[in-house]
Amino acid sequence: MNIKNVTLFAGLFAALLFTNQMFASDSVLNAFEQYRKAAEQGDAKAQYNLGVCYIRGEGVDKDPSEAVKWWRKAAEQGYAKAQYNLGLNYAKGEGVDKDPSEAVKWWRKAAQQGFGFTEEELKRMDAYAKCYKAAEQGNVEGQLELAYCYAAGLGEAKDPAKAAKWFQKAAEQGNAVAQYTIGLCYAKGEGVEKDDLEAVKWWRKAAEQGVADAQYNLGIWYFNGMGVVKDQVEAVKWFRKASEQGHAQSQFLLGDSYRGGWGVPENKAEAAKWYRKAAEQGYAQAQRMLGLCYVLGNGVDEDKAEGLKWLRKAAEQGDNNAQTALKELE
């Protein structure tokens, strides 16, 4: 089965149940009775069709649990369509407790008869199922992986709210990556109501555990007074922590802070030092600023050739200001 651009489980949940042509509406009840009698005598095809009647409410009140009951009977006799549909109900939690592992079990049986999913698709579903089981059991890594599945639509339909739910659970268990990510969810309003205070709260927890991206974000928000009282000294503190871990954007902003005297005393040599660290990692803005330091002799000995070298590196990455500077200097 080629799912291409549809996500695995999104396709599952929307899939049509495979059925034989049902009788016209005036004979639905009669058809149901015929299926029931044959099903009770052990006919697998009739058990499957009886399940279809129950899932659709044709000739009988709709009852997913009865559908599951009859599909299970047919599936246990090896009827591939029943195995496939039983898997669907386990995947959705319709008529039975949701259990992705059990869903994969029945889909695999159907696939062995050439019906349903490819082996590659089943492997992905199996990986999701393991994450789901671990997450439900409180395993923090499983919760984090399940959150990523929901966020990206891997093995399940993309669902920002469910992603945020599992990021939150992992975050509450102290997982630093989850703390950083649930902070992003609150900052962007993805899967949760936008809440700057909650974003800062979770970034702080992650930052205190050494997550450089969280330290950077916390620095940005302190610098601009977002979700917290504006405090450039506190911003520089977090930029420095991230910079010392090699975070290029933070190194650039720490350099800017020294250049402008924002949160720290102005110090052009320190500015050039941090620009260089970011520039050597390929950060274009830092390359431009380091180039200008050399051209102007700010914090380093004046060296036009060295300055042009760094400006060219920035310009090659599409930095418009570097391109403009080069036109004026060359």
N, C-alpha and C positions, 0 to 999 in steps of 0.2 A: 504494500500500500504506500503510495507516494503522498506524504503529507505536505511537502514543500514548504509553502509560506504559512500554513496554519499550524498552530501549536498543537502538541500531541493531544493533550486532554481537552482543549477547546474543541478539537475535531471530534473527540469521543463523545462529549456531552451533547453535541448537536447532531450526532450520527442518526440516521434513520434505522429503526429496528428492521432487521431482515425478516420478512413474513411472506407467507403464501398469500395469494389474492383472497381477501375475505369475501364472504358472501354479501350480496346486496343488503341494504339496511333492513328490509322487511323479513329477512331470513337470518339475521344476526343471532337472535336468540336460539334458533334451531341449530345453527352452526356451533354455538357455544356448548349446547347439550351434547352434540355429537363428539366434539373434542373432549368434553369432560368424561364421557363414557369410555372412549378409547384410551384416554390418558390414565384413567383408573385401572385399566387392564394392562398398563405398562407400555403403551405405544409412544415411543420417544418423540416422533413428529407431532402427535396430538398433544403431548405434554408441552412441547415448545409452543404450539399454536394456542393452547389454553393459557399459557403465560402471557402471550401477546394480548389475548382478550382481557386479562386482568390488568395489564399495564395501560391499556387504552380505554378500559371501561366499556367494552363492546359485548353486549349480551349479559353484562354483570356489572355491579358497582366496581369502579376502579379500585384496585387494591395491589399496590406494588409488592407487599410482602407475599401475597399469594402468587404473584408473577414470579418472584424469586424462588418460591417453593417448587413450582412446576418446572421452571427452567433448570433448577438444580437436579431434579429427577432426570430430565432429558440430558443434561450435561453429563451426569454420572454414567449415562449409557453411551456417551461418546458423540452426542449430537452437536456438531460444531457451532451451529447458529445459536443454540442455547448456551454453549460455553462462552461464546462471545458476548451475548447479551447479559449473562450472569456477571461477567467481568465488568460490563458497563455499570451495572447497579452497584457493585462493590466500589467502583471508582467514584460514583456520585453519592453513595450513601443513601440510595433510594430503595426502601423496602428491606434494608439491611444496614448494619453499621458500616460506615465508610472504612474500607480496608484496601489501600492500593496494592499491598502485597498479594492479597487474595485475588484482586482483579487481574494482576499479572499472571498469576497461576492459571486462571481459566483462559485468559487470552493465549497463553502459551500452548495450552492443550488444543485450542481452536487452530492456532497457527501450524501446529504439527500436522493438521489435516489440510493445510493450504488455505485456511480461511482467516482473514483478519490482518494482523500486523506482521511486518517483517521482523527478522531477528534483531536487526539494528534498532528498530523502534522499541522492541521489547526490552532491550538492554537499557535504553534511556529511561523507560518507565520503571524498570526494576531499580535503577539507581535512585529515582525519585521516591519510590516506595520505601526504600531503606531509610532515606532521610526523614520521610514522614513518620515512620515507626519510631525512629530514634527521637525525633522531636516530641512526639506524643508522650514518650517515656521520660521527657525532661532532660534529654541529653543536649547540652548547650551547643555543641558543634552541629548536631542534627538540626536544631532550631535555626541556626545561622544558615546552613545549607538550604533548608526548606524555604527560608525567607528569600534567598537568592533565586530559587526556583520560581516562586510567585512573582518576584520583581521582574524577572527576565522572560517569564512564560516558558520555562523549561520543564517539561513533564507535566505541567498543569497550565490552565489558562492564566494569562497574565492578570494579576490581581494586586494592585498597590496596597489595598487595605489589609489583605492577608499577609502580604510581605511585611508591612509595618507591624502587624500583630506579632509575627515571629521574631523580627528584629528586636522588638520591645522585650519579649520574653528572654531572649538571649542576653540582652543588655542588662536586664534586671538580675541576671545571674553573674554579672560582672565581666562579660565578654567585651573587651575593649573595641574590637572592630564593630560589633553590633551597636555599642554605645555611640560610636562615631556615626554609623549609618542611620540609626534612628534619629540622631540629631539632624542629619540631612533631610530626613522625611519631615520633621517638624519645621525646618527652615523653609522647605519648598511647598509644604502642604500636600505631600504625596502619601496618600493612604491614611492620613490623619489631618485634623484641622491645623492649619498653619499656626504656629505658636513659637515666637522668638525666644521666650523665656525657657521653654522646654528644650529648644535647640541648644541654647547656651548651657543649660544644665547637663545635657548628655555629652556635649563636646568637652565640657570641663572634666567630666569623669574619664572620658577617653584620653584627654590631654594629660591628665595626671598619671595615666598608665603609660604615657610615652608615645601615643599615636601622633605622628608628626602632622598629618593632615588636620587633625582636630586642633592641635596647637596653632597651626596656621589660621584656621577658621576663627578660632577664639581671638587670635591677635587682630584679625580683620574687623571683627565685630567690636572689640574694645576700641580700636582706632577710630571707627566710624560711629560709635555709640548706638549699635544695633542690639537690642535685647539686653543691654547693660548700659550703665552710665559711661559716657565717653571717657577713656583713660588711656592716653598714649603711652604712659610709663608701663602700664599693665600690658598693653599691646606689644611693646618692644620686648617685654619679658617672655611672652609666648613666641614671638618671632625668633628670639634667640634660641629658645629650647628646640624649636623645629630646625633652625639653621644648623645647630650643632649636630643634628642627625642627618644633615646633607640635603635638607628640603630646599630646592632651588628657588622657589617663589618666595619663601621666607627669607632666604639669604638676600635676595634682591630688595625686599622691603626693609630688611634690617640695614642694608646699605643706604637706601633712601632715607631712613630715619636718621642715620648719622649725617648724611649730607644736609638734610633740612633742619636738624636739631629738634626732631619730633620725639619726645619721650626720652631722649638722651642728649647730652651736650653735643653740639656740632663738632664733627671730627672727620675731615675729608679723607684722611689716611685710612680710618676704619671703614668709611664708605667704600673706598676703592678696594679694600681687602675683601669685603663681602660681595661687592659686584663681581670681583674676579672669581670667587668660589662658585657663584651662580653661572657666570659666563662660561666657565670651564665645563659646566654640565650642559651647555648648549642653550641656556635661557637667553632668548634674543634681546629682551629689554636690558638685561644686565650686560650683555655684550655691547650694546649701544652706549650705555652709561659708562662702562669701563673705557670704551674708545674715546668718549668725550673727556674723561679724566686725563687720559694721556695727551690728547690734543691741547687741552687747556692747562695741563700741569696741576690738576687738582688732586692732592693726596698722593701723587706719584711724580717722578721727574717727567718733565714735558718730553714727549717722544711722538712726533706726528706720524711716523711710519707705523709704530705700534698702535697708535690710535686708529689709523686707517684700517689696519688689519682687523681690529675688533669691530669696527663699523661695517666692514665688508661682510663679516660673518653674520652680523645682525641683518644686514640688508638682504643677504642671500636667503634668509628665512622669511623675508617679506615685511620686515620692520620698516614702515613708511618713513618714520623720523630719521632712521639711519640712512635710508636712501636719499633723503633730502640733504642731510648733513654731508654725505659723500659728494653730491653734486656741487655743493658750495666749497668743499675743501680740495677737491681734485682738479 
